């Protein structure tokens, strides 16, 4: 219930500040794409780099 009230308050605040609905949805879309990029591409890549570094250190 509190999150619903917070959402309604934020939408009202954005309209009062002159930030349109398209900008709000655009921000949410961009934030979602950044989350997907970090969750599915960046974290496994960093894990592979870490494992490769450990293997390099162990072999050397």
N, C-alpha and C positions, 0 to 999 in steps of 0.2 A: 504494500500500500504506500509506503514511504517512497519507494522508487517511482511509482506512478505519479505521486505528487511532485517529486523532483523533476520528472520528465515534463510534466505540464508547466511547471515553473520555468524550466529552461527554454521551452518553446515560446512561452509568453515573453521571456526576457530577450530572446533572439529577435522576435518580431518588434519589440520596443526599440531595440538597438538598430533596427533596419536590416538585419541579416535575414535574407529570404529563405524560403523552404528549399529551393534548389541548392543553395549553398550548404545548407544543413545536410541534405541528402548526399551532396557531393563530398563533403567532409567525411561522412560515415562510410561512403564507398571507398574513398582513398584510405581511410584508417583500416577498413577490412582487408583491402588488398595488401597493405603493409604488413598486417598481422599474418595473412596467409603466406606472404613471401618469407617472413622471419620464421614461421612455424614449420613450413614444409621444405624450404630451400636452404636458408642460412644456417639453421641449427644442425641439420645433418652434415652440411659441408664443414662446419666447425668441428663436429665430432670426428669426421674423417681426417681432418688436419691434425687433431689431437692424437688420434690413434697412430697416424703416420709418424708424428714426432716421437711418440713413445717407442714405436718399432725401430726408428732410426737410432734413438738413444740406446736401445737394448742391443741392437746389432753392433753398433759402434763401440 
